[in-house]
Amino acid sequence: MRSSRLLPLLLAAACTAEGAPAAAEKTASRPQPLAAPGSAALENLRFLTGTWRGERDGMFIEEVWTAPVGNSQLGVARVLEGPEPRDLEAAILHQSEDMLVLHLRHFGAVADRLEERGSKTAWRLVRHGPAEAIFEPMGEEKVRRITYRRDGEALTVTLDRAQAEPLVFRYQRVPSP
């Protein structure tokens, strides 16, 4: 599946308690558990916002995410082999009353749609934290989980696949044009 070539993020935040007893400090210094999906608001995925670039297998990859507005956030990604586009991806994060869903559409080099018309490529947010979001498919997909983690100016996207090793994409934040 073409989605295995794109998308990505990681920034684990640990809390510390000033002036708290030693036992509380030990607990607070550990990374906090990810929140349940019901508490997810689109605003929590603002950490994706920006332009991210990286390379994998000799290919240049760029991902750009808008800031959340209303109940959606948009992303686009492209993969280039040399100067030629290879893959394009459109992403929409949509917040409904009870869940946040990542919708993906993939296109070839000349914008020919790769998924069958009418097919749904969607993952629901199952856990999130200050700089992490984990999505699982809402239907049958070769990718079982998509994890975005942000760590400062770095974004890591991991695609856990059903019958293969995970694909890991590492990006650096760059100034938006």
Long-range contacts (C-beta under 8 A, 24 or more apart in sequence): 1-106, 1-141, 1-142, 1-143, 2-87, 2-89, 2-106, 2-114, 3-89, 3-104, 3-106, 3-121, 3-141, 3-143, 3-146, 3-159, 4-142, 4-143, 4-159, 4-161, 4-167, 5-56, 5-59, 5-61, 5-79, 5-87, 5-89, 5-167, 6-61, 6-63, 6-77, 6-79, 6-87, 6-89, 6-106, 6-157, 6-169, 7-63, 7-75, 7-77, 7-89, 7-91, 7-104, 7-146, 7-148, 7-157, 7-159, 7-169, 8-52, 8-63, 8-148, 8-155, 8-156, 8-157, 8-169, 8-171, 9-47, 9-48, 9-131, 9-132, 9-133, 9-148, 9-149, 9-150, 9-155, 9-156, 9-157, 10-131, 10-132, 10-148, 10-149, 10-150, 10-151, 10-154, 10-155, 10-156, 11-47, 11-130, 11-131, 11-132, 11-149, 11-150, 11-151, 11-152, 12-129, 12-130, 12-131, 12-132, 12-149, 12-151, 13-129, 13-130, 13-131, 31-129, 32-129, 33-129, 34-127, 34-128, 34-129, 34-132, 34-134, 35-127, 35-128, 35-129, 36-127, 37-99, 37-100, 37-124, 37-125, 37-126, 37-127, 37-128, 38-98, 38-99, 40-95, 40-99, 40-100, 40-125, 40-128, 41-95, 41-100, 42-68, 42-71, 42-72, 42-73, 42-93, 42-95, 42-100, 43-68, 44-128, 44-130, 44-133, 45-73, 45-93, 45-100, 45-125, 45-128, 45-133, 45-148, 46-73, 47-130, 47-131, 47-150, 48-73, 48-75, 48-133, 48-148, 48-150, 48-155, 49-73, 50-173, 50-176, 51-173, 51-174, 51-175, 51-176, 51-177, 52-155, 52-171, 52-172, 52-173, 52-174, 53-171, 53-172, 53-174, 54-169, 54-170, 54-171, 54-172, 56-169, 59-86, 61-169, 61-171, 63-155, 63-157, 63-171, 64-176, 65-91, 68-93, 71-95, 71-96, 84-109, 85-109, 85-110, 99-124, 99-125, 100-124, 100-125, 101-125, 101-138, 102-135, 102-146
